[in-house]
Amino acid sequence: MKRILFAIVCMLATITGNAQTAKQILDKTAANVNTKSGATAFFVMKGKYGNAAGTIAIKGKKFMANTPQAKTWYDGKTQWTYMASTEEVNVSTPTQAQQQMMNPYRFINLYNMGYDMTSKTVSNGYEVHLTANNPQRTITEMYITINNQYIPTYVKMKTAKGWSEIAISKFKKEKIKDSQFRFNAKDFPNAEVIDLR
């Protein structure tokens, strides 16, 4: 009986230790990536929300994504998406999943909001697995690969539509003005603005 209790205590300690390790990894990653001045990176996305490749700029909850097909700005509340083929700008309030697909660093603001976490060591870094406590969450599951410098290089997430993946490279910290995260109509004089809110 003592052996069984000892085994159970060891198993629980291991599970708790993994959860703490995962949180520590994500805390260090968030502190590294979530700079007050901003950062840029390249991304390649594929999955149920479509395929795209381009650049992203982030600053706190704000982001701007640029691909050959579209340009997206998000100021922390409102999102503007300019479609080059139609010269339309859709204005919306995006869901968590929509934000995650345009901003692969969105998990930095999500992992402390109702997710169970585990982690394991992989080549040159870590893999963190997030599972939503509430199955009604928009993002129910996520895998994040983080290198030894605590920079995310890959995000795989599951929503009701299925799995989507984002590969991230060339992360660089740099100073970005807040105005860069808002649509400026003067830069797109022929664009038709469609408010979907």
N, C-alpha and C positions, 0 to 999 in steps of 0.2 A: 504494500500500500504506500509506504514511504517513497519507494522508487517511482511509482506512478505519479504521486503528487510532485515529486522533484522534477520529473519529465514535463509535467504540465506547466510548472513554474518556469522552467527553462524555455519552453515553447512560447509562452506568453511574453517573456522577456525579450525573446528574439523578434517577435512580431512588433512589440512596442519599440524596440530599438530601431527596426527598419523604418517605422513611421517617423520617428524622430530624425533619423538620418535623412529621409526624403525631404522633410520640412527644412532641415538645415541646408541641404543642397539648394532647394528652391529659394530659401531666404537669401543665401549668398548670391544666387543667380539674379534675383530681383534687385538686390542692392547694387549689383554690378551693371545691370542693363537699364534699370529705371533711373537714369540720370536726370538731373534737373535741367541740364542744358540741351540734351537730346542725343540721338544716335541714328545712324543709317546702316542699311544692309541690303543685300541682294536676296531674292527669294524665287523658288520655283514651286508652284502649287499644282496638285492634281487631285481629282476626286469628284464627289457628287455635286460640288458647287462649281465645277468647271476646271479648266486647265489654264494657267497663266504663269508668266515669269516677268520679273521687273525689279524695281527698287522700292524700298520702304524707308520712311523717316518716322521716328517715334520720339515722344516726349511726354512722360507720364501716361495718361490715358489717351492722349492725342496721337493720331497717326496720319500719314499721307502715303498712299501707294500709287506707283506709276507703272503702267504696262503699255505696250503698243495699242491695245484695244481700249483702255480706259484709264482714267485718273480719279482717285478717290481721296477726299479730305474728311477728317473727323476731328472735331474740336473738343471732344469729350461729351458732347450731347447730340449734336446734329451731324449727319453725314451727307456729303455731296458726291455724286458719282457722275463724271462726265464721260459719255460714250462718244468716241471719235467718229464712228461710222454714221451716227445719226445727228451729231452735234446737239444732243440732249443732256441736260443735267437733272438727275433725279435727286430730290431732297428727301431724306428719310431719318427715322430714328431706328438704328439697326439693332437686331437681336444679338445675344452673346455669340451665337454661332456665326452670324454674318460678320461681326467684328473680328472674331478669331480667324476667319478665312482671309480677311484683308490685312489683319495685324497678327502675325504669328507670335508676337510677344504678349498678346492679350492674356495668356495664362498667368502672367505675373500679377494681374489684378484679380484672378479667379481662385487660385489654389487655396486660399484661406477661407473660402466661402462654401463650405459644405462638401468637401471632397476627402475621401480616404486616400492615403498616400503610401506607396511602397517604393523602394529603390533597389537597384542593383548596380554593381560596377560593370562597365563594359569597356571595350578598347578605347583608350584615351579619354575616359570620362565616366559618365553615369547615365542610367536610364531611369526616369521617374514615371511611375504609373499612377494616374489619378482616376478614381471611380466616384461618381456622384452619389451622395447619400440619398438624394431624392431622384428617383428614376424619371421624374417629370422635367428635370433640368434639360435645357437645350443641348448642352454638351454633357453626355452621360459618361464618357470615358476618354482618357487622353494619355498618350505616351510622349514623353519629352526626352530627347537625347541632349545632354549637356556636356561640353568638353571640360578638360581640367582647369581651364581659365574661367569656368562658370559662365560660359556663353552658350546659349541654345543653338543647336545646329540642325535639329529635326523635330517636327511636331506632327503627331498622328492623332486625329480626333474622330470621335464617333458621335453622330447625331441621328435623328430619326431617319434621315436620308441615307445613312451609311457612313463609311470611312472616307476621310480626306487626309492628304499628306502635304506638308510644307517643308521643303529643304531650305536652310538659311545659310548664307555665307558672307564673308567680307564685312563683318560687323565692325563699325567704327564710331567712336564717340565724337560728336562735334556739336557746336552751338547752332541751334535752330530757333528762329523767331516764331512766336505763337501765331503770327499772321500766315505762316506757311501751312497751317492746318485748317484754313478756311478757304472756301471757294471765293475767288475774286472775279466778278462778272466782267470787269474791264479787260481781263486777259482772254476772255472768250465772248467777244461782242456779238457773234452770230448764234450763240447757244440759246436753246429754248429751255427754260427752267420749269420743271414739273414737280410740284410739291406733293409728295406721297404720305405726308404725316397725318 
